[in-house]
Amino acid sequence: MNAALPTVVVPVFNAVAALDACLAALDRTLPAGAKVHVCDDASTDPRVADVLDGWRARTRLDARIVRRECNLGFTANVNLAFAETAPDDVVLLNSDTLPTRGWLQRLAECAASDPRIATATPWSNNAEIASFPRFIEPNPVPDDPDRIADAAASAGAPEYPELPTAVGFCMYVRRAALDQCGAFDAATFGRGYGEENDFSLRVAGLGWRNVLCDNAYVVHLGNASFGPLGEWPGGENLRRLNARWPGYNERIARYILADPLRPLRDRLQRRLDTMDHPAGQRDLFDP
């Protein structure tokens, strides 16, 4: 399947080292001409502009860089980027991520597999319900992320299982779902955290699906922009999310207890083990 590629939206606020690494990973993993829309939310670190300008001058990608005149906060910055990239489907990609081989093509194929898919989230080392190898906790950045990506792509036919919510570090968003349901709720979720959960619940209520793209993998470093500002998950935004969606915490707790993704994590681990010890070499390792 050769699905059309979405536009990659990269929201930026400071975190220059992580940004530089993310842009290098995009250059390495995307085909020439792929569209990348970078929205700098009035970064206060002057090195950000230098990194972005240098990248735009040398990249083979179709790069657009927009600098906000004043800081809007993550949610409003992303909403404006959604409007600026219409009518394309988009992948919202945090600047503290490291994409791997084939990631965008696999997300696009996932979305193309079912027109009811509104969001798709890949595996990651640090993505809560989409974390691998350990569930619901940040795992270390692997030494060779492409190895995990290759294993995910070859572990078996993708299943694209249902998720109770997308995970915002890297999420495919279908334009038709945005058009029907509206963008993130910046008025309620302000600087960020909880907006992708609210969006996922809204689209699900209208018959859309939120799924795991179980043949793609993207590294997530975590909190590169928010951490220095003292912004962390939970707190007031979690209270607001639960006020709007009573029972949300219970639903997530039940999902964690059931752990329906465990067979897929096990399958991915078996594939990694096979790659490490091919069948013809097993006798060298077995007693």
C-alpha positions in Angstrom: 0.0 0.0 0.0 1.4 3.4 -1.0 -0.6 5.9 1.1 -0.2 9.6 0.6 2.0 11.1 3.2 0.6 13.6 5.7 2.2 16.9 6.7 4.4 16.6 9.7 3.7 19.4 12.2 6.5 20.1 14.7 5.7 22.5 17.5 8.8 24.2 19.0 9.6 26.1 22.2 13.3 26.3 23.1 14.9 22.8 23.8 17.4 23.5 21.1 19.5 20.3 21.4 16.4 18.1 21.2 15.1 20.1 18.2 18.4 19.8 16.3 18.3 16.0 16.8 14.7 15.7 15.8 15.3 17.7 12.6 18.3 15.5 11.7 16.1 12.4 12.3 13.4 13.8 9.9 16.1 14.4 7.3 17.3 10.8 7.7 13.9 9.1 7.7 11.7 11.0 5.3 11.7 11.0 1.5 12.8 14.1 -0.3 9.9 16.5 -0.7 7.9 15.3 2.3 6.1 18.2 3.9 7.2 19.5 7.4 5.6 22.4 9.1 7.6 23.8 12.0 5.8 26.3 14.3 8.1 28.1 16.7 6.1 29.4 19.6 8.2 32.5 20.2 11.2 30.6 21.6 13.3 32.7 24.0 16.5 30.9 23.1 18.1 32.7 20.1 19.8 29.5 19.0 16.4 28.0 18.0 16.3 30.5 15.0 19.8 29.6 14.0 19.1 25.8 14.1 15.8 26.3 12.1 17.4 28.6 9.5 20.4 26.3 9.0 18.1 23.3 8.7 15.8 24.9 6.1 18.8 25.9 4.0 20.1 22.3 3.7 17.1 20.0 4.0 15.7 18.1 1.1 12.3 18.2 2.7 9.5 20.6 1.8 10.1 22.7 4.9 8.0 25.6 6.2 8.9 27.5 9.3 6.5 29.8 11.0 7.5 31.9 14.0 4.8 33.2 16.3 5.0 36.8 17.3 4.2 36.0 20.9 4.0 32.8 22.9 0.6 31.1 22.5 1.1 28.0 24.5 1.4 24.5 23.1 -2.3 23.9 22.4 -3.1 27.2 20.6 0.2 27.0 18.7 -0.7 23.5 17.4 -4.3 24.6 16.5 -2.9 27.4 14.4 -0.6 24.9 12.7 -3.5 22.6 12.0 -5.2 25.6 10.2 -2.0 26.5 8.4 -1.7 23.0 7.0 -5.3 22.5 5.8 -6.5 20.5 3.9 -3.8 17.9 4.6 -3.9 15.1 7.2 -1.2 15.8 9.7 1.1 14.0 12.1 1.7 16.1 15.3 5.3 15.3 16.2 6.9 16.7 19.4 10.3 18.3 19.0 11.7 15.9 21.7 11.2 12.8 19.5 13.6 10.8 17.2 11.7 9.3 14.3 12.9 6.0 12.8 13.0 4.3 9.5 9.7 4.1 7.7 7.7 5.7 10.5 5.7 8.2 8.5 4.9 5.7 5.7 3.6 3.2 8.2 1.4 5.8 10.0 0.0 6.8 6.6 -0.7 3.2 5.7 -2.4 2.7 9.1 -4.7 5.6 8.5 -5.4 4.5 4.9 -6.5 1.0 6.2 -9.8 2.4 7.6 -11.4 5.7 6.9 -12.9 5.7 10.4 -9.4 6.1 12.0 -9.1 9.6 13.4 -5.8 9.2 15.2 -2.9 6.7 15.1 0.0 6.5 17.6 3.2 4.5 17.2 5.1 2.4 19.7 7.7 4.3 21.7 10.1 3.9 24.6 8.1 6.6 26.4 4.4 6.8 25.5 2.4 5.6 28.4 -0.1 3.0 27.0 2.0 2.8 23.8 5.3 2.2 25.7 7.6 -0.7 24.8 9.0 -2.9 26.3 7.6 -1.9 29.7 4.0 -0.8 29.7 3.0 2.6 31.4 6.4 3.7 32.2 9.3 5.6 30.5 11.8 3.2 29.1 15.4 4.2 28.4 16.2 5.4 24.9 17.4 2.3 23.0 20.9 2.1 21.6 19.5 1.3 18.1 16.0 2.7 17.6 15.9 1.6 14.0 16.4 -2.0 15.1 13.1 -1.8 17.1 11.4 -0.1 14.2 12.5 -2.8 11.8 11.3 -5.5 14.2 7.9 -3.8 14.6 7.6 -3.7 10.8 8.4 -7.4 10.4 6.8 -8.9 13.5 3.7 -9.8 11.7 0.7 -8.2 9.9 -0.2 -5.0 11.7 -3.4 -5.2 13.8 -4.0 -1.5 14.5 -5.8 -2.2 17.8 -8.1 0.3 19.5 -6.7 2.8 22.0 -8.7 4.6 24.6 -6.8 7.8 23.7 -4.1 8.9 21.3 -0.7 9.8 22.9 0.3 13.2 21.8 4.1 12.8 21.4 3.4 11.5 17.9 -0.1 11.2 16.6 -1.6 11.0 13.1 -4.7 13.2 12.9 -7.1 12.8 10.0 -8.3 16.1 8.6 -11.9 14.9 8.2 -11.9 14.3 12.0 -10.5 17.7 12.7 -13.1 19.3 10.4 -16.0 17.4 12.0 -14.9 17.6 15.7 -12.8 20.8 15.9 -9.2 21.1 17.0 -7.8 21.0 20.5 -9.5 22.8 23.3 -7.0 25.6 24.0 -9.4 27.5 26.3 -9.7 24.5 28.6 -6.2 22.9 28.4 -4.1 26.1 28.0 -0.4 25.4 27.7 -0.9 21.7 27.3 -1.5 18.2 28.7 -4.9 16.6 28.3 -5.8 18.2 25.0 -5.1 15.0 23.0 -7.1 12.9 25.4 -10.1 15.2 25.2 -9.8 15.3 21.4 -9.6 11.5 21.3 -12.8 11.2 23.4 -14.6 13.7 21.3 -13.9 11.9 18.0 -14.7 8.5 19.5 -18.1 9.9 20.6 -18.8 10.6 16.9 -17.8 7.2 15.7 -14.1 7.7 14.9 -11.3 5.3 16.0 -8.1 5.9 17.9 -5.6 3.2 17.2 -2.1 2.0 17.8 0.1 1.8 14.7 1.8 -1.4 15.9 4.3 -1.6 13.0 5.9 1.9 13.7 8.2 3.1 16.4 9.3 6.6 17.4 11.6 7.6 20.3 10.3 10.1 22.8 12.8 11.8 25.1 10.0 13.6 27.1 9.4 17.0 28.7 12.1 18.8 26.8 10.0 22.0 26.4 7.6 21.8 29.3 10.0 20.5 32.0 12.1 23.6 32.3 8.9 25.6 32.8 7.7 23.4 35.6 4.8 22.1 33.5 4.1 18.4 34.0 1.3 16.0 33.3 -1.7 15.8 35.6 -2.6 18.6 38.0 -5.3 21.1 37.0 -5.6 19.8 33.4 -6.3 16.3 34.6 -9.0 17.6 36.9 -10.5 19.5 34.0 -10.4 16.4 31.8 -12.2 14.3 34.4 -14.8 17.0 35.0 -15.6 16.9 31.3 -15.4 13.2 31.0 -16.6 11.5 34.2 -15.2 8.0 34.5 -12.2 8.7 32.4 -9.7 7.7 35.1 -11.7 4.5 35.7 -11.7 3.7 32.0 -8.0 4.1 31.7 -7.4 2.1 34.9 -9.4 -0.8 33.5 -7.5 -0.6 30.2 -4.2 -0.8 32.1 -5.4 -3.7 34.2 -6.6 -5.6 31.1 -3.5 -4.7 29.1 -4.8 -5.7 25.7 -1.6 -4.7 24.0 0.5 -7.3 25.9 0.3 -9.9 23.1 1.6 -7.3 20.6 4.4 -6.3 22.9 5.3 -10.0 23.3 5.2 -10.5 19.6 7.5 -7.5 19.1 9.9 -8.8 21.7 10.0 -12.3 20.1 10.8 -10.6 16.8 13.7 -8.7 18.4 15.0 -11.9 20.0 14.9 -13.7 16.6 16.8 -10.8 14.9 19.4 -11.1 17.6 19.7 -14.8 17.3 18.7 -16.0 13.9 17.6 -19.7 13.6 20.9 -20.8 12.1 22.8 -19.4 15.0 20.7 -20.6 17.9 22.7 -23.6 18.6 25.7 -21.3 19.3 23.8 -19.8 22.2 21.8 -22.8 23.5 23.4 -25.0 26.1 
